[in-house]
Amino acid sequence: MLKAIDIMTPNPVTLSPDADIRSAASLLIEKKINGAPVVDAAGNLLGVLCQSDLVAQHKQVKLPSVFALLDGFIALTSPEDFHREIQKIAAAKVSEAMTRAPRTVAPQTPIDEIATIMVNEKLYTLPVVDGKKLVGVVGKEDILRTLLEHPK
């Protein structure tokens, strides 16, 4: 059975956490990719920046729901989630807008497991990591390509 290492794109386009949002958006458009891994100087995966993270900068802010009880207010949603949403909307750098601790796969992850993750979690590009080091990415196109190269 094919594994991530067999179908991944090695040496993918990456972003620095200190890159500005405009240059990151430009790179995603120029390379015609949905997202890119964010890595530190040593090549360790820090997060992923997707087009949807950038589109989120233009969304409406949803104020947290609260209810009053005995002259006090109780939040129905997490203050941390609200803070993170505001941070993404106001982001100037990749590190402020990226998704931290993204779903990843190992080089030896079988293709059926990768496909299951993509479908069930609606993720279409998965970083391939060996330890913390980024070694490649597997995208939905990589899975589709196997249908042409290895028909059942």
JOZI-V98260 format. One record per run of one state. SS is the DSSP state (helix for helix, strand for strand, loop for the rest). FROM is the first residue (numbers start at 0). TO is the last residue. If there is no record, write none. Layout:
BEGIN
{{SS	FROM	TO} {SS	FROM	TO}}
END
This chain:
BEGIN
{{loop	0	1} {strand	2	2} {helix	3	6} {loop	7	7} {strand	8	9} {loop	10	12} {strand	13	15} {loop	16	18} {strand	19	19} {helix	20	30} {loop	31	33} {strand	34	38} {loop	39	42} {strand	43	49} {helix	50	57} {loop	58	64} {strand	65	68} {loop	69	70} {strand	71	74} {loop	75	77} {helix	78	88} {loop	89	91} {strand	92	92} {helix	93	96} {loop	97	97} {strand	98	99} {loop	100	102} {strand	103	104} {loop	105	108} {strand	109	109} {helix	110	120} {loop	121	123} {strand	124	129} {loop	130	131} {strand	132	138} {helix	139	148} {loop	149	151}}
END
